[in-house]
Amino acid sequence: MGIRGLMSFVEDHINEFFTDLKLRDTKIIIDGYALFHRLCFSSNLELRYGGDYDSFTDVVEKFFESLFACKICPYVVLDGGCDISDKKLNTLKDRAREKIQMAHSLSVGGGGYVCPLLIREVFIQVLIKLRVRFVQCFSEADRDIMTLANHWNCPVLSSDSDFCIFDLKSGFCPLNSFQWRNMNTIKGTRDYYIPAKCFSLDALCCHFGNMNKVLLPLFAVLCGNDHVNLPVVETFLSKVCLPLGTPSSKGRRHHRVLGLLNWLSRFADPTEALDNVLKHLPRKSRGTVKKLLCGSMGEYLQSQGRLQDFFQHGAYACPDTWNPGLPPWVLAALASGQLSPFISDALVLRRTILHTQVENMQRPNAHRISLPIRQVIYGLLVNTPPHPGNVAWDALPPQPPAFSEVERINKNIKTSIVGAVELPKDHSDLSKLTELSLARRQILLLETLKVKQSILDPIPAALKLPIAVSCYWVQHTEAKAKLHHLQALLLGMLMGPLHAMINSPDEEALQGGGAEMLYEELQRVKAQPGLRLDLDTAHVFCQWQCCLQMGLYLNQLLSTPLPEPDLTRLYSGSLVHGLCRQLLTSASVESLLHVCPEAQQLYEHMFSATRSCAPAELVLPKGKSKKRRQKKRGTPWSEKRVGTTLNARSWHEGGNRFELLMVGTLEEHMEAAELE
């Protein structure tokens, strides 16, 4: 969530509202979403090139190593998807628009903060590697974090101002004053601690005339959070005279915070205060507003969930208000982070949000290329009914299987209606999906990606999925990938195997030091700053990441028929863009790889696999490409068995008429992606 202006207000009074902590030898509950954003944006990482996931991995590892050195036991809690009310949809759309503007700013050389597309998945992989305990909630995590922290009587680490409202027994430590990079030792000992600030709710209430802390949830919803932004609240604020006390130096936002806290401190309890709010509003709207405000205040009460059960027993009960009758294996996979919130949103809301990257805003958004993969995902989910409380769906007549996607169009957002691919009956029962044989699940995955199993046989297990995704990527003409793009991408994929070789001394010794020499050369290329961002190159690699993201999600939904790849060193945007520049000017693949024969052999296997799927013009001289294009390719399973006749359907929703083109083949679905 987040309360407008509150965090900067309390930080302006840091000496009054915060106490100094020497944090060590304790449990701590970490807001995972806040942490990976903080580490991504405060560590001087390059954000223009789609993510330096290796550098981000190093930062995350160092963070948790600092905690371990201080005997701090972290428990990371991640947000899940949206809840059935979808009450944050407008806020999420606003943030999507802001993200587009920041991505555009970065793309033209300005500033901005845009998380790389796969940052969450990389973060989870690092947690697993470090054996840090974590859980993914079924919806927003704030209340679950508060409840768990109070159960264990330990502090919360976050940057979310809502934790200034929650009544936490051991307090809230903001991330921006958590000095994990500056560990100290307790005088006279070898015991390390991390200097931190801890917010005191009691100190805040004391500052405002010992106000009753149960009034603070009402303050939060009146001040404005992610759930409430009512014009009638503005009406109330315009009519009531808010006592400012000492003038704020931060403008209107702090005036509102200060005035509301001073005004609420006059009342004994929320009922009295709420009655005084309502009397300033038109009579006809009071009932509706009261219901909404009370519901939003309930977001600050203790959660029904028991995350301690998950950390102690590996499972916890899904709230009845969220669970739309999903199979137990799906709930377990969501809680353990084995399925993404993207899947949760598609299941519960039939709605997903496609996040913008630093891409070419003049071209169709990069997610378009992965639409056929998403449609297969939707096809696997379509027979799970939306939540019975979702009135918007229940009120409609029977509909074709469709999902809505919030996506970028130019520098704004729009909602597109997308049809699900019709799959064979034994693939469309989600409860029995895990019962399908490995071979059948693998066939569905590979046919969706348009690649034959035999092509992947020479590829190491950890790289099979990325290479399969790359085969899919090069087959799509809209990617406009060129030879140097493919070469740079595959060279970048060598970083993981090289890193493994270097950290296995016996294996590296057999290579005569070649792996380390190549690794250092690639690191040198990565460190060279680019003068400007090549937008076409950036867009091509954004499209590849979109394909990889949806390939990962499909693979996870099918219970990983291909091994999940190590994302932490699979793609480094700075390296891949730097390699593109070098390959266009001075360097060649051979000149880079000759020092490490094993890496050269692996590269040749990967290049051979992707070349077999690529159009002739990508990998052959112009004179040979025409003959190659004339060769007929086999029809993928997804086209042979999923094909249906072309037909158009339409229905009405909320007064809007939506046209949906239901198309059988995956290629045809690409044509019908964006119809409203």
N, C-alpha and C positions, 0 to 999 in steps of 0.2 A: 504494500500500500504506500503510504507516504502522505504527510500533512504539509501543505504548502507553507513554506517560510519557517516552520518550527525548528528544524535542525540549525539553521543559521542563527535563529534567535537565541537558542540555548547556548550555542557556541560563543555568542557575543557576551554571555554571562558565565564563561567557563569557570571562573574562580568561585562563583556562587552555587552553581548547579552540579559541579563535578568534583570528585575526590580523586587523588592520586592512588594508583594501585601498583604494586610490584607483583605481577602475576606469575605464579609458579605453583606446581604441585596441586593442580585442580582439574576437574572436568570443565569444558567450555562448550557451549552450544553455538555453532557457527551457521549463520545465514549464508548458505552456499551461493545463492544467486548474487548477493551483495559482494561476497568475497571474490568470485572470479571476475566480476566487473571491476572491482577495485584493483586487483592485481594486473588486469589487462591494461587499465587506463593510467596507472600510477607507476609503471615500471619502464617507461621510455621505450616501449615496444613500437615497432613500425606497424601502422594501421592501414596504409594505403594499398598494400599488395595482397590483401586477402588473408593475412595471418601468418606470423612466424611462430608456428605451433611449438617448435623446438625451444625457442626462447621463452615462450610462455610456460612450457613444461618446467624449465629450469627455475623460473621464478616461483612456481607453485611448490616445487620440491624444497626449495630453500625456505619458504614460509613454514612448511610443516616441520622441517628439520629444526627450525628455531623453537617451535612449540615442544618438540620431543626433548630438546636440550634442557628445557625448563620444566620438564616432567608435567607438561600440560597435555591432558588427554582430550583431543578434539572429537566432537560428534557433529558431522555436517548434515544439515537439513536443507534439501532442495525443494523449490516450488515444483508443483506438478502442472497439469493443465488448468483450464478455466473451469469453475464450477457450473452447475446446470443453469443457474440464474443468468450467467454471462453478463453480470452487472458491470464488469470492467471493460466491456467491449469498446465503448466510446473512448475510454482512456487509452486502451491498446491501439486504437486507430490513430489517436492524436500522437502517440509515441511513434507509430509507424511513419507518420508524416514527418515528424521531427528527425527521425533516423534518415529518411530520404534526403532531407536538406543537408544533414551533416555528411552523408555519403557523397553528395554532390560537391560540397565544399572541399572534402578531401580529394575528390577526383580532379579538381581544377587547381590544386596546390594550396588550398586553405586549410584551416584547422577543423577539428571535429572528433567525435568519439563514436566509433561504430565497432562493435564486437565482431570479430571474424565469425563466419557462419558456423563452424564446427567447434567453437570454443567450449561449449558445455560438454560435448562428448569427450574432448581432450581432457577437460578438468576431471570428469568421472574416471577416465582411464588412469590418470595420475593418482587419484584417491585409491583406486584398486591396487595399483602397483605399490603404494606406500602402506597399504593395509589400514587406511583411515576409514573408520566406520561412518557410513552415510546412509541416508534414506531419502527417497523421493516421495513427497506427499502426493495425495490424490488431487489436491488443488493448491490454493495459496498456503504458504507454510507458516505465516507469522504466528497465528494462534497456537499451532502445534509446537512451535519453538518456545513460546512463552510457557506453555503448559509443561513441557519437558524440563525446561530450566528450573521452574519452581519445584517440580517433583524431585529433581536432583540437587536443588539449592546451589546452583552454579550460575555464573554470568553468561550473558548473551553477547556475541560479537556480530555486529551488523553495521550498516550505514542507513538503515530505514528509520525515519523519524517516528514511526508508529511505536517503536520500542520505548519512546519517551512517555507514552500513554499507558502501556501495559504495566501492571503492578508486579514487578520482578523482585523476588526476594534478595537476589545477589547482584542485581543491577544490570545495566546495559553499557557495554564498552564500544564506543564508535570506532570504526575501522580507521578513520583518518587520524586518530591519536593513539593508535595501537602500534607501538614502536618495535615491531618484530625484527627490524634490521639493526636495532641498537640494543642488543641484549647486554645486561649488566650482571655483575655478581654481587651477592649480599656480602657486605663488609666482613672480613675475617673468615669467609667460607669460599668454597668453589661452586656454590649453588647459583645457577643462573636464574634470572627473572626477566620478564618483558615489561618495560614501563608502559602504563596504560592509564586512561582516564575512565572513570566510572560515573555514569549519570545517576543522580539521586532524585527520585520522584518526590521524596519527602522535602528536599530542599526547594524544589520548584513550588510545591504547595505552600511551604512556609513563606516563600517570597511574596506570594499573593494572599496574605492575610490568613494563613493556615486553612486554605480552601480544602473542601472535601475532595479527595482524589477520585471519588466515583463520579465527579462532574467532568472529568477529563475526556471520557469518550464523547460526551455531547460537544465539548470544545472542538474535538477533532472533526466531527461531521459538520459543524457550523463553519469551521475555518476552511474546510474543503480538503477532501482526500480523494483517493482513486475511485471511490464508490459513489460519492455524493457531490453533485455540482448543479444544484437546483437554482433556477432564477428566483424562486420564492425566498430562498435563503438570502439572496442579495437584497430582496425587498425588505426582509427583516433588518438586515444590517444598515440599510439606508434610513430606516425609521427609528431605530434605537440609538441612543446617544452612548457610544462606547467610551468609557473613561480611560484615557491613554496613560495617565500617570506620567512618568518620565518619558519625554518624546523619544521615539526610536530614530536611529540614524539610517535605517535601511528602507525607508520609503513605505508605501502603502501596505506591503505584505506584512511588515513587522508591526505596523499600526494595527492591523487586524488581529494579529496574534496577541499583542499587548492589550488591546481594548477588550477582546473577548475574555481573556483570562481575568482581567480586572472586573468585568461585568459579572461573570459567572461566580466569582468569589463571594458575591453577596448572598448567594442562595445556599440553603442547607443541603439540598439533595437534587438529583436530576429531575424528579417529577415537578418540583416547584419551578426550576429553571425552564423546563420544557413548556410548561403552561405559560410562562412569561414570553417565550418565543412565539408561541402560537397566537397569542392575543394581538400581535402586530401583523398578522396575516389575514387575508380575506376568509370569511367563515367557510365558504364553499371548499376551500383547499385545505383546511386544518386537519381533517381526518386523514387525508392522503399523505400530507406532509408528516404528521405524527407517526404514521405507520412506517414510512420510509426512514425517518430519523431513528426511531426505536430499533428498526431492523439493522441499521448501520451501526448503532451503538453496540448491538450484540456482537459485532465483529471483534470487539475488544474483551469479550468474556473468555473464560477458559474453554479450551477445545474439548470435544468428546473423545478425540483420538488419544491413543496411548502409545506414543512412539517408543517408550521404554520397552514395550512388549516386542517391538521389532528388533531393537538392539540386544535384547536378552534372548529372544526365541526365534528371530528371523521372520516374523510375520506380525501384522497388527490389523485390527478390524477396520474395514473401510466404512466411513459414515454412511448410514442409510440414506441420508439426504443427497448423497452424491452418486451412489452405486446404481447404475442403470441395469443391473442384472448381468454384469459381465462375468465371463468364465473365471474360475479361481486362478487359473494359470496366468491370465491377463493381469489380474489384480496383483499377483505376486511379482510378475515381471515389471509392472509399473513401480511398485514400492522399492524394488531393488535396482531401479534405474536401467533395467535391461530393455525397456521400451520407453520411447521418448514421449514427452507431453504432446507432441504433434499427433501421435496415435491416440492419446487420450481425448484431445479436442475433436479429432475426426469421429471417434466413437460416440462421445457424449453429446456433441453439439452439431455434428455434420458440418463443421466449419473449421478451417485452418487459416493460419496467418503465415505468409511467405516473407521472410525477412530480407530486406534489401542489403546488398553489399556495395562496396566501392566499385561501381560499374559504369558503363556508358549509359547515361540517362536518356540519350536520344534513341537508343535501341530498345526493343522489347525486353522486359525484365529477364534476368538470367535464369529464373526458375522455369521459364517456358520449355526449355529443352528437356527437363525432367518430368514433364506432365505425364507421359505414358507410364512412367514408373509409379507416380502417385495414383494414377487411375487403377493400376493393378492393386496397390495398397488399399484403395477405397473398395475395390471389388472383393477383397478378403474381409472387409469390415462391414459391408453393406447390409448383411442379414442380421446384424445386431441392432435391435430397435433402439432409437433414441430414448433418453430418459422419459418415463411415463409422465413426469411433471412438465415436460417441454410442450407447453400449450401451442406454441407457434407451429410445431410439427403435427401435433394431434389434431388440430383444427382443420388441417388440409385434407383434401380427398387423396386417394392412393396416387403415389407419384412414381416416376421413374427414379432409379437409384441415383441420387445426385448429392453433391457436396458443394459448399461455397468456399471460395478461396479469396482472402484479402491479399491483393498483390499490388505491386507498383505499376503504374502506367504513366510514362513520362516522369514528372516530379510530383505526382500525387498518388493516391491509392484508389482502387476500385474493388468491388466484389464481383467475382465471376462465378458462374454456375458450371460445374464440371461433372460429367457423367462418369460413373464407375464402369470399369471393364467387366463384362459378364464372364465369369469363370465357371468351369465344370462344377457340378453340385457338390462333389466331395471336397472341393476347395473352399466352399462358401459357408461352411459351418464353423464359426470361429472356435466353438467349444471343442471341436475335434481336430483342429488344425495341427496340433502337436502330434496327433496320432498318425498323420501321413508319414510314409517312409521317407528316409533321408533322400533317397534317389528322386522321389516325386517332388519334394520341396526344392531340391537343387535344380531340377528341370524347370520348374516355374520361375525360379530366380534367374537362371541363365537365359531362358527364352525371353524373359522380359528385357534383359540386357542385350539380347541379340548376339550371343556368343556361344560357341560350341565348347563342350567340356574338353575335347581333345586339344583345343588351342591353349588351354590353361595348364595342361599336364606338366610342361617343363618349368612352370612358375612355382616358386616357394609358396607354401600354404599361406603365410602371412600376407602375401601380395596378390593372391588370386582375386579377391574382391576388387581391390583398386584397379587391377589390370582389366578385369571384366567391365568395370565401370568406364574405364578409358576406351575400351572397344566400343561401347555404346556411344560415348561422347564423340569419337572421331567419325562415326557413321552419320551423324546429324549435320547436314549442310549448314544449318543456321549457326552452328558453333563457329564456322569460318576459321577453324584451326589450321595452321600451317605447319610445315615440317619442323621448323625450329621450336614451335610451341610444344609439340609432342616430344621432341628430343629433350628440351629443358625440363619438362614435367617428369620424364622417366629418369633423367640424371638426378633430379631432386629426390626421387624415391630411393635412391641408393644411400641416402644419409642414414636411414635406420639400420640397414645391414652393415654399413661401414662402422657406425657407432658400436654395434654389437661386436664386430670383429676387434675393434680397438680395445674394448673392455673384456675381451677374452685373450689374454696374453699369449697362450699357446697357439691359438689360431692365427693371431697377428704375426707371430714369429715365423710361421710357415710362409707368410706372404712377403717376408723380407721387408716389412715396414711399409709396403705399398698402400695398404688401407689407410694408414695414418697420413701419408703424403697426400693422397687423394682427398681425404676428409678435410685436411687443412687448406688445400687449394679451393675446395668448394666453400669453406667458411670464409676464405678471402674474397671470393666472388660475392658472397652474401653481404659482406661488410661494405662493399663499394656502393656509395650512394648513387642513386639514379638522378639525373638532372631534372627529369619530369616523368610523370606517369604516362605510359602509352595506354590510352583508353581502350583501344581495340584489343591489345594483349590482356589488359586487366579483365575485360568482359569475357574473353575466351576462358580464362582460368576461373572466373566466377561461375561460368556455366559448368565447368568440370566439377567444382565444389558442390554445386546444386545436384549434379548427377550422383556424386559420391554420397552426399547426405541422404538422398532418397534411396540409393542402393543400400546404404547402411540400415535405414529404417525397414526396408523390405526384408533384408537379411535377418534382422532382429525379429520381425514379426513371424518369419518362417523358422524361428529357433535356430538361427545361424547354420544353414546348410554349407556355407563357406565360413572359414574361421574369421572372426572379427579382426580387422587389421589394427596394428599399432599406429594410431593417428598422431602420436606425439612427435614423431620424426618423419612423417610421410610427406608433408607438404610444408615448405617454407617459402612464403611469397617473395621475400626479398631475394632469396637464392634463385628461384625460378625466373623472376623478372631479370635478374642480373645475368643469368645464363642465356636468356633470350638475346640480350644486348650483345653478349660476347659471340654467340653463334652467328649473329648477323654481321659481325665485323671481322674478328680475328681468329677466334678459337674454332676447333672442330671437336666432335665427340671423341674421335680417336686420340687426339692430342691430350685430352683430359684424362682418358681412361687407361692409357698405355702403362701407367705406373702400377696398376692393380689389375692383374689378369682376371681374378675372380669377379671383381665388380664389372669388368668389361663383358665377361660371359653372361652375368645376370642381366646386364643392360641389353645384350643381344637377344636373350630370350624374351624380355619384355617388349622390345621393339618389334621382334618377329610376330609376337601375338597380336599386338595392336595393328601392325601393318597389314595383317591378313584380313582385318575388318575395315580398313580405311579405304576411302575412295582413291582411285588411281592418282588423281592430281595432287594428293597430299604427299605421296612417297615416291612417285616416278617422274622422270623427266617428261616434259610436255609431249614429246613425240611418241612416247609409249602409253600415255594415259588414255588416248581414244580407244585403242584396242582393248585395254583392260576394262573400260566401262561397258563394253559390249557383252562381256561375259554375264551370263544369267546367274543370279544367286538363288539359293534355296529359300523357301518360305519358312520363317520362324514358326515354332509351335504356337506362339500366342496369336499369330495371324491365321493359322490353319484351323485352330480349335476354338478361338474366341470370336471369330468373324461373325457378324450379324448383318442384316440388311440395313441400309441407310434409311433412317426415318426421323422425322422431326416431331417433337412433342412440346407442349407448353402447358403452363399452369399459372394460377394466380396466387400471390403471397403478399398479404398486407397491401393490396391494391395495386401492386406492381406485376406486370406480366413478364415472365421469364421464358425465353426461348431456350430449349436444350436440344442440341443436336446429338442424338444417340448414335454413335458410330462404332463399327465393329473392330477394325484393325487399329493397331497402335499408331501407325502413321496418320490414319484418318483422324484419330483423336487429337493429334497435334493441330490439325486444321480447325477443330471445333472447340478450342479451349475457352474462348472468351466470348460468350454470348449472354446477353442480358435481355 
